[in-house]
Amino acid sequence: MAHLYLFSEASPSNWLATGNDEAWRTIVNFVFESDLNPQEQIDRSETHMEALSQDSQYAGFIKDLESHLPNGTLRKWNARGGYKSRLCYAFGMVMSEYRPIISACSFQEKTLRASKATLLTTYNGNIGVGVGEGTGPEKIKDSKWRLQKRRSSTSFHGHQELQSSENQMLVLLFMSWFIARQYRSYRDKILKGGHPDVDVTGLTIVSDKLSADDDSRLRHQQNLRKLIDPEGKVVKIALIRSNLGVPHSGDLLADNLTGWLNAAISDPKGEFAQKAKGIDYTGVWGDWSLFLGSVDKPEFVPALSYL
């Protein structure tokens, strides 16, 4: 029995920016598989921070990683004083003993915008909304008379509504779809690898962006359930965020990896691209993809082929 903790982060900033079409962005999902009994944790009202601190494998991984960092502490990727280079070195040093589950996707803003229609169709198709059902993206105005978009769809699952600016919505939809894609890929690998005894009973997704407030968190959590487990029979899903002002090591690691990979894809001949390629032999970047866009369906190639 296992419980997955997935930390999701996007770089370099929260949302797309108008007039920034050539800019590269990267989404990283850092996943840790815990063998601790999640029901016991729930019964004790433990947070993901408390639960992971009791997992010896996770605690050992973070301790070994931090032992190679300045002041022995994980920090944000934008920290100064040579921190970025040390983080890359530290990550490479622990690869001989640990194999963290990392899924990443890099793309240019113009590519995501051009794929908007297919992304919405794919997203709604996966939550049970057929072609012609519901409504398309509808332009509205917020309380400050700024243009917003609302995506509303009605299916047998109920009424689903996401409302935000297009610069936010495209990132939120893609993050949700990408999380679901990684989970399905993870389960397929378990089954094809001949490990039917590995029973993933729960998935906790830690994301500031998808958990912006209580209303949006509940909507995103419900839609993630539809994307991952439409029948609600396989896995229990929770969408949360870490305590504000107290970064958790999982959040920091996702932030570091997102910053590193985005720096690498933005400058394929630069320092951080070379450092990423330097540990490719470990297989850690096997699920780092480059999003090429979509006509009929989303298309990807290995990101390292671009470096």
Secondary structure as UniProt FT lines:
FT   STRAND          2..11
FT   TURN            18..19
FT   TURN            21..22
FT   STRAND          24..34
FT   HELIX           38..43
FT   TURN            44..45
FT   HELIX           48..53
FT   HELIX           56..66
FT   TURN            67..68
FT   HELIX           70..72
FT   TURN            77..78
FT   HELIX           83..94
FT   TURN            95..97
FT   STRAND          101..108
FT   HELIX           109..114
FT   HELIX           116..126
FT   TURN            127..128
FT   TURN            131..132
FT   STRAND          138..141
FT   TURN            143..144
FT   STRAND          147..155
FT   TURN            156..157
FT   STRAND          158..164
FT   HELIX           166..192
FT   TURN            193..194
FT   TURN            196..197
FT   STRAND          200..206
FT   TURN            208..211
FT   HELIX           214..228
FT   TURN            230..231
FT   STRAND          236..240
FT   TURN            244..245
FT   HELIX           249..266
FT   TURN            268..269
FT   HELIX           271..278
FT   HELIX           280..282
FT   TURN            283..287
FT   STRAND          288..294
FT   STRAND          298..302
FT   HELIX           303..306
//
